[in-house]
Amino acid sequence: MSRSLIVLPDDSVQPILDAIDGATKSLRIKMFIFTDPSLLDAVIAAHRRGVNVRVMLNPKRRSGVSENDESRSKLEAAGIEVRDSNPVFDLTHEKSMVVDDKTAFVKSLNWQTKNLTGTRDYAIITRHAHEVEEVINGFEADWSRQDFASRHLIWCRGNGRERITQFINQAKHSLWLQNERYQDQMMIECLVRAKERGVKIHVMARPPHTLKKDKLIEGVGGLRILSDIGIKIRKLKKLKLHAKMLLADGERAIIGSINLAPGSFDSRRELAIEVDDKHIVDRLYQVVKRDWKNSHPLDLTDEGLLADLKKHGGKGLEELGLEEEPDDIPLPGA
C-alpha cells in the first residue's frame, strides 16, 4: 500500500521506531517538540550506523518556553546536524519525517512521550513519490531559508485555509472533526453552512480551560456558534485530544498539524495531507465512532464554563465575563 495510517496511542511508537531503525541512507526530521527518549536513541543510533541525519527543531514557543534544548544538546553531542526551524514563521508546528527519500510521515503528534502514550493522534505514512518529494522540498527550503510553493500537500503558510475550507464545502452527508481549537472565522462559517445544507457534523474539542488565556474568547465563541446551530460538541473521557483530523462522507480525510485557528493558517509552518484510501478512511471512521462513544458533551453554558474554569484555577473568568454570584448578596426588598 502506498499510504498507511498510524493511530496513537493504539499503535504505539513502534511503527515510527521501525522506520528509523530501517533507514539506510537518510533521515530528515522536522519537529515542534522532540523529547521522547526512545526516539532520541533511535535517531542517534541511525546516525552512528552511517545514516545521514538532519533534524530541524522549533526553537521556542510564543511564550518563550524552549522544550527542545536538552534534546538538541544530545543530538549535537552525537554529531548530528541540528538547525532551528525557519525564522520567517512565528513558530514551526509541522511534525514530519522522510526516510531514505522514499517514505514520508505527516503527523499530528509531537515526538513527546505523552503524545505517544496518552493523546489521540494520527500520522499518515506515504510512499507516493510526488508527496514524498514535496515534504523533502519543504524541508530543504526551510533548512536553507528559501521560499517554497506547495503543490499537492496542505501547507501553512500557503494553501492551508483554501484547501481545508474546500474540503468542508465539498462535504455532502457527514463531517467528523477532531481538533483542539475552533477559532478561525472562515472555518466556522464553512461549518455553519455545511450544517445548513444538511451535513451531519460531529465535533470533538478540548475543554475551554485548556485554551490559552488570550485565545479563550475566540475559542469559546467559535464553539458556542457551532453549538447554537445544533452541532454536537464533545470531549474525550480518558485520552487527551491532540489530533487535527477531518473526515468527510466516510470517503476523504485530512490529517496533519493544523489547528483550526488563525495563527496556524497565517503565521506558522504547518503541514497536512488529504487522503482517500479506503483502508485509511474506514479505520478513521471506526476510531472516531469509538471516541464519540467514549466522550462527554461539552457544556458551553455560562454555568458549564464557570464550573470548568473554576475547577482548573479560574483562568479566563474575567475575560468571558463570568462571575459566580456571592452567597451574601441580599435579596430585593430584604
C-alpha positions as CSV (number, residue, x, y, z in Angstrom):
1,M,0.0,0.0,0.0
2,S,1.3,3.4,-0.9
3,R,-0.2,5.1,2.2
4,S,-0.9,3.8,5.7
5,L,-2.3,5.2,8.9
6,I,-0.9,5.2,12.5
7,V,-3.4,5.8,15.3
8,L,-2.0,6.9,18.7
9,P,-1.9,5.6,21.3
10,D,-3.4,2.4,19.8
11,D,-0.5,1.6,17.5
12,S,2.3,2.8,19.9
13,V,5.5,4.4,18.9
14,Q,6.8,1.2,17.3
15,P,5.9,1.9,13.6
16,I,8.0,5.1,13.9
17,L,10.9,3.4,15.6
18,D,10.8,0.6,12.9
19,A,11.0,3.2,10.2
20,I,14.0,4.9,11.8
21,D,15.7,1.6,12.5
22,G,15.2,0.6,8.9
23,A,16.8,3.8,7.5
24,T,19.9,3.1,5.4
25,K,20.7,6.4,3.7
26,S,19.0,9.5,5.2
27,L,16.6,10.9,7.8
28,R,15.0,14.4,7.5
29,I,13.1,15.3,10.7
30,K,11.2,18.5,11.3
31,M,9.6,18.7,14.8
32,F,7.8,21.1,17.1
33,I,8.8,19.1,20.2
34,F,11.3,16.3,20.2
35,T,11.9,14.9,23.7
36,D,10.9,11.2,23.8
37,P,14.0,9.1,24.9
38,S,13.2,6.1,22.7
39,L,13.1,8.2,19.6
40,L,16.2,10.2,20.5
41,D,18.1,6.9,21.0
42,A,16.8,5.6,17.7
43,V,17.8,8.7,15.7
44,I,21.3,8.7,17.4
45,A,21.7,5.0,16.6
46,A,20.8,5.7,12.9
47,H,23.5,8.4,12.7
48,R,26.1,6.0,14.3
49,R,25.4,3.3,11.7
50,G,26.1,5.9,8.9
51,V,22.7,7.3,8.1
52,N,22.7,11.0,7.1
53,V,20.5,12.5,9.8
54,R,19.4,16.1,9.8
55,V,17.0,17.5,12.4
56,M,15.1,20.8,12.4
57,L,13.6,21.9,15.7
58,N,11.3,24.7,16.7
59,P,13.5,26.8,19.0
60,K,10.8,28.0,21.4
61,R,7.1,28.6,21.9
62,R,5.5,32.1,21.6
63,S,5.7,32.3,25.4
64,G,9.5,32.0,25.1
65,V,9.5,28.4,26.6
66,S,12.1,26.2,24.9
67,E,11.4,22.5,25.3
68,N,14.0,21.1,22.8
69,D,17.2,22.4,24.4
70,E,18.2,19.1,26.1
71,S,17.4,17.0,23.1
72,R,19.3,19.3,20.8
73,S,22.4,19.1,23.0
74,K,22.2,15.2,22.9
75,L,21.8,15.1,19.2
76,E,24.6,17.6,18.6
77,A,26.9,15.8,21.0
78,A,26.3,12.6,18.9
79,G,27.4,14.5,15.8
80,I,24.0,15.1,14.3
81,E,23.4,18.4,12.4
82,V,20.6,20.3,14.1
83,R,19.1,23.6,13.0
84,D,16.4,25.9,14.3
85,S,13.3,26.0,12.1
86,N,12.8,28.8,9.6
87,P,12.5,32.1,11.5
88,V,10.2,33.6,8.8
89,F,7.4,31.7,10.7
90,D,6.3,32.7,14.2
91,L,7.0,29.0,15.0
92,T,7.2,25.7,13.2
93,H,4.4,23.4,14.3
94,E,4.9,20.9,11.5
95,K,5.7,17.3,12.5
96,S,7.3,15.3,9.6
97,M,9.9,12.8,8.8
98,V,11.3,11.5,5.5
99,V,13.2,8.2,5.4
100,D,15.7,7.4,2.6
101,D,14.0,9.8,0.2
102,K,11.2,7.2,-0.2
103,T,8.8,7.4,2.7
104,A,7.3,10.4,4.3
105,F,5.5,10.7,7.7
106,V,2.9,13.6,8.0
107,K,1.7,13.7,11.6
108,S,-0.4,15.5,14.2
109,L,1.8,14.2,17.0
110,N,5.0,15.6,18.6
111,W,7.8,13.3,19.4
112,Q,6.9,13.7,23.1
113,T,6.2,10.7,25.3
114,K,2.7,11.9,26.2
115,N,1.8,12.2,22.5
116,L,2.8,8.6,22.0
117,T,1.0,7.2,25.1
118,G,-1.8,9.4,26.3
119,T,-3.3,11.5,23.5
120,R,-5.4,10.8,20.4
121,D,-3.1,11.5,17.5
122,Y,-2.6,10.3,13.9
123,A,0.1,10.0,11.3
124,I,-0.1,9.2,7.6
125,I,2.8,7.3,6.0
126,T,3.0,8.0,2.3
127,R,5.2,6.4,-0.4
128,H,3.7,8.3,-3.2
129,A,6.8,9.8,-4.9
130,H,5.2,13.3,-5.6
131,E,4.1,13.6,-1.9
132,V,7.5,12.4,-0.6
133,E,9.2,14.9,-2.9
134,E,7.1,17.7,-1.6
135,V,7.9,17.0,2.0
136,I,11.6,16.9,1.1
137,N,11.3,20.2,-0.8
138,G,9.6,21.8,2.2
139,F,12.3,20.6,4.5
140,E,15.1,21.7,2.2
141,A,13.5,25.2,1.7
142,D,13.2,25.7,5.5
143,W,16.7,24.3,6.1
144,S,18.2,26.8,3.7
145,R,15.7,29.7,4.4
146,Q,14.3,29.8,0.9
147,D,10.8,30.2,-0.4
148,F,8.7,27.2,-1.1
149,A,5.5,26.7,-3.2
150,S,3.0,24.0,-2.3
151,R,1.6,21.7,-5.0
152,H,-0.1,18.6,-3.6
153,L,0.0,18.7,0.2
154,I,-1.6,21.2,2.6
155,W,0.9,23.9,3.9
156,C,0.7,26.9,6.2
157,R,1.6,29.5,5.4
158,G,0.3,28.8,1.9
159,N,-2.7,26.9,0.7
160,G,-4.0,25.7,4.1
161,R,-7.1,27.8,4.6
162,E,-8.1,27.3,1.0
163,R,-7.7,23.6,1.0
164,I,-9.5,23.0,4.3
165,T,-12.4,25.2,3.5
166,Q,-12.7,23.5,0.1
167,F,-12.7,20.1,1.9
168,I,-15.6,21.2,4.3
169,N,-17.5,22.9,1.5
170,Q,-17.5,19.7,-0.6
171,A,-18.9,17.5,2.2
172,K,-22.3,16.1,1.3
173,H,-23.5,13.9,4.1
174,S,-21.2,13.9,7.2
175,L,-18.2,15.6,8.8
176,W,-16.3,14.3,11.8
177,L,-13.7,16.7,13.2
178,Q,-11.1,16.2,15.9
179,N,-9.2,19.4,16.7
180,E,-8.0,21.3,19.7
181,R,-9.3,24.7,18.6
182,Y,-12.1,26.1,16.5
183,Q,-11.2,29.8,16.2
184,D,-10.7,30.6,12.6
185,Q,-13.7,32.6,11.3
186,M,-13.6,31.1,7.8
187,M,-13.7,27.6,9.3
188,I,-16.6,28.4,11.5
189,E,-18.5,29.9,8.6
190,C,-17.9,26.8,6.4
191,L,-19.1,24.5,9.2
192,V,-22.3,26.7,9.7
193,R,-23.0,26.5,6.0
194,A,-22.4,22.8,5.9
195,K,-24.9,22.3,8.7
196,E,-27.4,24.5,6.9
197,R,-27.2,22.3,3.8
198,G,-27.9,19.2,5.8
199,V,-24.4,17.8,6.6
200,K,-24.4,15.9,9.9
201,I,-21.5,17.3,11.8
202,H,-19.7,15.8,14.9
203,V,-17.1,18.0,16.6
204,M,-14.7,16.8,19.2
205,A,-12.7,19.6,21.0
206,R,-10.7,20.2,24.2
207,P,-12.5,21.8,27.1
208,P,-12.1,25.6,27.5
209,H,-9.7,25.5,30.4
210,T,-7.1,24.1,28.1
211,L,-7.1,27.2,25.9
212,K,-4.5,29.9,26.3
213,K,-6.0,32.9,28.2
214,D,-5.6,35.3,25.2
215,K,-7.4,32.8,22.9
216,L,-10.2,31.9,25.3
217,I,-12.8,34.4,23.9
218,E,-12.5,33.4,20.3
219,G,-12.1,29.7,21.2
220,V,-15.3,29.6,23.3
221,G,-17.1,31.9,20.9
222,G,-16.4,29.6,18.0
223,L,-17.6,26.5,19.8
224,R,-20.7,28.3,21.0
225,I,-21.6,29.4,17.5
226,L,-21.4,25.8,16.4
227,S,-23.4,24.6,19.4
228,D,-26.1,27.2,18.9
229,I,-26.9,25.9,15.4
230,G,-27.2,22.4,16.7
231,I,-23.8,20.9,16.0
232,K,-22.9,18.4,18.7
233,I,-19.6,19.0,20.5
234,R,-18.0,16.5,22.8
235,K,-14.7,16.0,24.7
236,L,-12.9,12.7,25.2
237,K,-13.3,10.9,28.6
238,K,-9.8,9.4,29.1
239,L,-7.5,10.4,26.3
240,K,-6.4,13.9,25.7
241,L,-7.3,15.2,22.2
242,H,-4.3,16.4,20.3
243,A,-5.4,15.3,16.8
244,K,-6.0,17.6,13.9
245,M,-8.3,15.4,11.7
246,L,-11.3,15.9,9.4
247,L,-13.3,13.1,7.9
248,A,-15.9,13.8,5.2
249,D,-18.6,11.4,4.0
250,G,-16.6,8.4,5.1
251,E,-14.5,8.9,1.9
252,R,-11.9,11.6,2.4
253,A,-9.8,12.7,5.3
254,I,-7.2,15.4,6.3
255,I,-4.6,14.7,8.9
256,G,-1.7,16.9,10.0
257,S,-0.5,19.6,12.4
258,I,-3.1,22.3,11.6
259,N,-5.3,23.7,14.3
260,L,-8.4,25.5,13.1
261,A,-7.1,28.8,14.3
262,P,-5.9,32.0,12.6
263,G,-2.3,31.7,13.8
264,S,-2.0,28.2,12.3
265,F,-3.0,29.4,8.9
266,D,-1.4,32.9,8.8
267,S,1.9,32.8,10.7
268,R,3.0,29.2,11.4
269,R,4.7,26.5,9.4
270,E,2.2,23.6,9.3
271,L,1.7,20.5,7.2
272,A,-1.2,18.2,6.5
273,I,-2.2,15.7,3.9
274,E,-5.6,14.8,2.3
275,V,-6.2,11.1,1.6
276,D,-9.0,8.9,0.2
277,D,-7.5,5.4,0.7
278,K,-10.4,3.2,1.7
279,H,-8.5,1.3,4.3
280,I,-7.4,4.5,6.0
281,V,-10.8,6.3,6.0
282,D,-12.6,3.1,7.1
283,R,-10.3,2.8,10.1
284,L,-10.6,6.5,10.9
285,Y,-14.4,6.1,10.9
286,Q,-14.1,3.3,13.4
287,V,-11.8,5.3,15.6
288,V,-14.0,8.4,15.6
289,K,-17.1,6.5,16.3
290,R,-15.4,4.8,19.3
291,D,-14.1,8.1,20.5
292,W,-17.5,9.6,20.2
293,K,-19.0,6.8,22.3
294,N,-16.3,7.3,24.9
295,S,-16.8,11.1,25.3
296,H,-18.9,13.6,27.2
297,P,-21.0,16.5,25.8
298,L,-19.0,19.8,26.3
299,D,-21.1,22.1,28.5
300,L,-20.8,25.5,26.9
301,T,-23.5,27.2,29.0
302,D,-22.4,30.0,31.3
303,E,-22.7,27.6,34.2
304,G,-20.7,24.9,32.5
305,L,-17.9,27.3,31.5
306,L,-17.8,28.7,35.0
307,A,-17.5,25.2,36.6
308,D,-14.8,24.1,34.1
309,L,-12.7,27.2,34.5
310,K,-13.1,27.4,38.3
311,K,-12.2,23.8,38.7
312,H,-8.9,24.5,36.9
313,G,-7.8,27.7,38.6
314,G,-10.2,30.3,37.3
315,K,-8.2,31.5,34.3
316,G,-10.4,33.4,31.9
317,L,-13.4,34.1,34.1
318,E,-12.9,37.9,33.8
319,E,-12.3,37.7,30.0
320,L,-15.5,35.8,29.5
321,G,-17.5,38.0,31.8
322,L,-18.3,35.0,34.1
323,E,-18.7,35.7,37.7
324,E,-20.2,33.5,40.4
325,E,-22.9,35.2,42.4
326,P,-21.7,35.8,46.0
327,D,-23.8,34.0,48.6
328,D,-24.2,37.1,50.8
329,I,-25.9,39.4,48.2
330,P,-29.2,40.5,49.9
331,L,-32.4,39.6,48.0
332,P,-34.5,42.6,46.7
333,G,-36.8,44.0,49.4
334,A,-34.9,42.3,52.2
